Amino acid sequence: RVSVNATKSMVGHTLGAAGAIGAIVCALALDTGLVHPTVNYEDPDPDCALPGIARETRKRPLKVALLNAFGFGSNNAAVVLKKFVR
């Protein structure tokens, strides 16, 4: 099952730092196994029900994380991070 969340719901739009903050949050999630909630996601649209959206912090065994960053002027990026195992 895929977990979906939005860091901007917690910190707002950080403009140029948004991608870096998202990458840090993904790396921390991989390290700790904690998926943070999407704050203020209270009344989901019944026609667009996404069961993986985190409303509370979840503990999950994570192996990979996908970060999508959509910037102004179509400056977009996607990064896949994989958990480092020694």
Biotite code that builds the C-alpha atoms (Angstrom):
import biotite.structure as struc

atoms = struc.array([
    struc.Atom([0.000, 0.000, 0.000], chain_id="A", res_id=1, res_name="ARG", atom_name="CA", element="C"),
    struc.Atom([1.283, 3.440, -0.925], chain_id="A", res_id=2, res_name="VAL", atom_name="CA", element="C"),
    struc.Atom([1.321, 6.310, 1.575], chain_id="A", res_id=3, res_name="SER", atom_name="CA", element="C"),
    struc.Atom([0.729, 9.831, 0.257], chain_id="A", res_id=4, res_name="VAL", atom_name="CA", element="C"),
    struc.Atom([1.407, 13.053, 2.141], chain_id="A", res_id=5, res_name="ASN", atom_name="CA", element="C"),
    struc.Atom([2.205, 16.727, 1.625], chain_id="A", res_id=6, res_name="ALA", atom_name="CA", element="C"),
    struc.Atom([4.952, 18.493, 3.539], chain_id="A", res_id=7, res_name="THR", atom_name="CA", element="C"),
    struc.Atom([3.648, 21.904, 2.424], chain_id="A", res_id=8, res_name="LYS", atom_name="CA", element="C"),
    struc.Atom([0.551, 21.290, 4.548], chain_id="A", res_id=9, res_name="SER", atom_name="CA", element="C"),
    struc.Atom([2.819, 21.524, 7.605], chain_id="A", res_id=10, res_name="MET", atom_name="CA", element="C"),
    struc.Atom([5.302, 24.259, 6.653], chain_id="A", res_id=11, res_name="VAL", atom_name="CA", element="C"),
    struc.Atom([3.617, 26.236, 3.885], chain_id="A", res_id=12, res_name="GLY", atom_name="CA", element="C"),
    struc.Atom([5.339, 27.097, 0.614], chain_id="A", res_id=13, res_name="HIS", atom_name="CA", element="C"),
    struc.Atom([9.051, 27.535, 1.132], chain_id="A", res_id=14, res_name="THR", atom_name="CA", element="C"),
    struc.Atom([9.679, 28.557, -2.500], chain_id="A", res_id=15, res_name="LEU", atom_name="CA", element="C"),
    struc.Atom([13.251, 27.637, -3.492], chain_id="A", res_id=16, res_name="GLY", atom_name="CA", element="C"),
    struc.Atom([13.740, 25.419, -0.444], chain_id="A", res_id=17, res_name="ALA", atom_name="CA", element="C"),
    struc.Atom([10.649, 23.272, -1.081], chain_id="A", res_id=18, res_name="ALA", atom_name="CA", element="C"),
    struc.Atom([12.466, 20.546, -3.030], chain_id="A", res_id=19, res_name="GLY", atom_name="CA", element="C"),
    struc.Atom([15.298, 20.296, -0.515], chain_id="A", res_id=20, res_name="ALA", atom_name="CA", element="C"),
    struc.Atom([12.868, 20.156, 2.414], chain_id="A", res_id=21, res_name="ILE", atom_name="CA", element="C"),
    struc.Atom([10.873, 17.453, 0.628], chain_id="A", res_id=22, res_name="GLY", atom_name="CA", element="C"),
    struc.Atom([14.044, 15.418, 0.053], chain_id="A", res_id=23, res_name="ALA", atom_name="CA", element="C"),
    struc.Atom([15.030, 15.745, 3.724], chain_id="A", res_id=24, res_name="ILE", atom_name="CA", element="C"),
    struc.Atom([11.549, 14.672, 4.840], chain_id="A", res_id=25, res_name="VAL", atom_name="CA", element="C"),
    struc.Atom([11.680, 11.634, 2.519], chain_id="A", res_id=26, res_name="CYS", atom_name="CA", element="C"),
    struc.Atom([15.147, 10.667, 3.789], chain_id="A", res_id=27, res_name="ALA", atom_name="CA", element="C"),
    struc.Atom([13.975, 10.963, 7.407], chain_id="A", res_id=28, res_name="LEU", atom_name="CA", element="C"),
    struc.Atom([10.889, 8.864, 6.646], chain_id="A", res_id=29, res_name="ALA", atom_name="CA", element="C"),
    struc.Atom([13.079, 6.145, 5.142], chain_id="A", res_id=30, res_name="LEU", atom_name="CA", element="C"),
    struc.Atom([15.378, 6.254, 8.172], chain_id="A", res_id=31, res_name="ASP", atom_name="CA", element="C"),
    struc.Atom([12.682, 6.264, 10.874], chain_id="A", res_id=32, res_name="THR", atom_name="CA", element="C"),
    struc.Atom([9.820, 4.475, 9.127], chain_id="A", res_id=33, res_name="GLY", atom_name="CA", element="C"),
    struc.Atom([7.487, 7.328, 10.109], chain_id="A", res_id=34, res_name="LEU", atom_name="CA", element="C"),
    struc.Atom([5.162, 8.837, 7.496], chain_id="A", res_id=35, res_name="VAL", atom_name="CA", element="C"),
    struc.Atom([3.980, 12.299, 8.539], chain_id="A", res_id=36, res_name="HIS", atom_name="CA", element="C"),
    struc.Atom([0.345, 13.335, 8.116], chain_id="A", res_id=37, res_name="PRO", atom_name="CA", element="C"),
    struc.Atom([-1.137, 15.764, 5.639], chain_id="A", res_id=38, res_name="THR", atom_name="CA", element="C"),
    struc.Atom([-2.317, 18.504, 7.992], chain_id="A", res_id=39, res_name="VAL", atom_name="CA", element="C"),
    struc.Atom([-5.844, 19.917, 7.475], chain_id="A", res_id=40, res_name="ASN", atom_name="CA", element="C"),
    struc.Atom([-6.903, 17.017, 5.230], chain_id="A", res_id=41, res_name="TYR", atom_name="CA", element="C"),
    struc.Atom([-10.237, 16.507, 6.958], chain_id="A", res_id=42, res_name="GLU", atom_name="CA", element="C"),
    struc.Atom([-13.035, 16.171, 4.397], chain_id="A", res_id=43, res_name="ASP", atom_name="CA", element="C"),
    struc.Atom([-11.908, 14.077, 1.419], chain_id="A", res_id=44, res_name="PRO", atom_name="CA", element="C"),
    struc.Atom([-13.899, 14.350, -1.791], chain_id="A", res_id=45, res_name="ASP", atom_name="CA", element="C"),
    struc.Atom([-15.887, 11.083, -2.081], chain_id="A", res_id=46, res_name="PRO", atom_name="CA", element="C"),
    struc.Atom([-15.343, 11.110, -5.863], chain_id="A", res_id=47, res_name="ASP", atom_name="CA", element="C"),
    struc.Atom([-11.570, 11.203, -5.350], chain_id="A", res_id=48, res_name="CYS", atom_name="CA", element="C"),
    struc.Atom([-11.008, 8.885, -2.416], chain_id="A", res_id=49, res_name="ALA", atom_name="CA", element="C"),
    struc.Atom([-7.310, 8.174, -1.960], chain_id="A", res_id=50, res_name="LEU", atom_name="CA", element="C"),
    struc.Atom([-6.963, 5.665, 0.878], chain_id="A", res_id=51, res_name="PRO", atom_name="CA", element="C"),
    struc.Atom([-3.204, 6.162, 1.235], chain_id="A", res_id=52, res_name="GLY", atom_name="CA", element="C"),
    struc.Atom([-3.348, 9.809, 2.345], chain_id="A", res_id=53, res_name="ILE", atom_name="CA", element="C"),
    struc.Atom([-1.954, 9.980, 5.857], chain_id="A", res_id=54, res_name="ALA", atom_name="CA", element="C"),
    struc.Atom([-4.146, 11.836, 8.353], chain_id="A", res_id=55, res_name="ARG", atom_name="CA", element="C"),
    struc.Atom([-1.962, 10.858, 11.291], chain_id="A", res_id=56, res_name="GLU", atom_name="CA", element="C"),
    struc.Atom([1.670, 9.817, 11.665], chain_id="A", res_id=57, res_name="THR", atom_name="CA", element="C"),
    struc.Atom([2.092, 6.207, 10.585], chain_id="A", res_id=58, res_name="ARG", atom_name="CA", element="C"),
    struc.Atom([4.861, 3.738, 11.330], chain_id="A", res_id=59, res_name="LYS", atom_name="CA", element="C"),
    struc.Atom([5.581, 1.704, 8.195], chain_id="A", res_id=60, res_name="ARG", atom_name="CA", element="C"),
    struc.Atom([8.433, -0.364, 6.832], chain_id="A", res_id=61, res_name="PRO", atom_name="CA", element="C"),
    struc.Atom([9.657, 1.834, 3.975], chain_id="A", res_id=62, res_name="LEU", atom_name="CA", element="C"),
    struc.Atom([12.123, 0.867, 1.239], chain_id="A", res_id=63, res_name="LYS", atom_name="CA", element="C"),
    struc.Atom([11.690, 3.681, -1.297], chain_id="A", res_id=64, res_name="VAL", atom_name="CA", element="C"),
    struc.Atom([10.201, 7.168, -1.451], chain_id="A", res_id=65, res_name="ALA", atom_name="CA", element="C"),
    struc.Atom([9.124, 9.247, -4.447], chain_id="A", res_id=66, res_name="LEU", atom_name="CA", element="C"),
    struc.Atom([9.324, 13.030, -4.212], chain_id="A", res_id=67, res_name="LEU", atom_name="CA", element="C"),
    struc.Atom([7.566, 15.144, -6.827], chain_id="A", res_id=68, res_name="ASN", atom_name="CA", element="C"),
    struc.Atom([8.395, 18.851, -6.962], chain_id="A", res_id=69, res_name="ALA", atom_name="CA", element="C"),
    struc.Atom([6.400, 21.166, -9.209], chain_id="A", res_id=70, res_name="PHE", atom_name="CA", element="C"),
    struc.Atom([7.839, 24.659, -9.471], chain_id="A", res_id=71, res_name="GLY", atom_name="CA", element="C"),
    struc.Atom([6.868, 27.974, -10.967], chain_id="A", res_id=72, res_name="PHE", atom_name="CA", element="C"),
    struc.Atom([7.476, 28.238, -14.712], chain_id="A", res_id=73, res_name="GLY", atom_name="CA", element="C"),
    struc.Atom([7.267, 24.460, -15.174], chain_id="A", res_id=74, res_name="SER", atom_name="CA", element="C"),
    struc.Atom([10.502, 23.781, -13.289], chain_id="A", res_id=75, res_name="ASN", atom_name="CA", element="C"),
    struc.Atom([9.553, 20.275, -12.226], chain_id="A", res_id=76, res_name="ASN", atom_name="CA", element="C"),
    struc.Atom([11.479, 17.316, -10.855], chain_id="A", res_id=77, res_name="ALA", atom_name="CA", element="C"),
    struc.Atom([10.936, 13.817, -9.518], chain_id="A", res_id=78, res_name="ALA", atom_name="CA", element="C"),
    struc.Atom([13.400, 12.014, -7.246], chain_id="A", res_id=79, res_name="VAL", atom_name="CA", element="C"),
    struc.Atom([13.308, 8.420, -6.033], chain_id="A", res_id=80, res_name="VAL", atom_name="CA", element="C"),
    struc.Atom([15.161, 7.711, -2.788], chain_id="A", res_id=81, res_name="LEU", atom_name="CA", element="C"),
    struc.Atom([15.987, 4.199, -1.611], chain_id="A", res_id=82, res_name="LYS", atom_name="CA", element="C"),
    struc.Atom([16.681, 3.200, 1.974], chain_id="A", res_id=83, res_name="LYS", atom_name="CA", element="C"),
    struc.Atom([20.374, 2.589, 2.633], chain_id="A", res_id=84, res_name="PHE", atom_name="CA", element="C"),
    struc.Atom([21.002, -0.746, 4.311], chain_id="A", res_id=85, res_name="VAL", atom_name="CA", element="C"),
    struc.Atom([24.462, -1.642, 5.623], chain_id="A", res_id=86, res_name="ARG", atom_name="CA", element="C"),
])
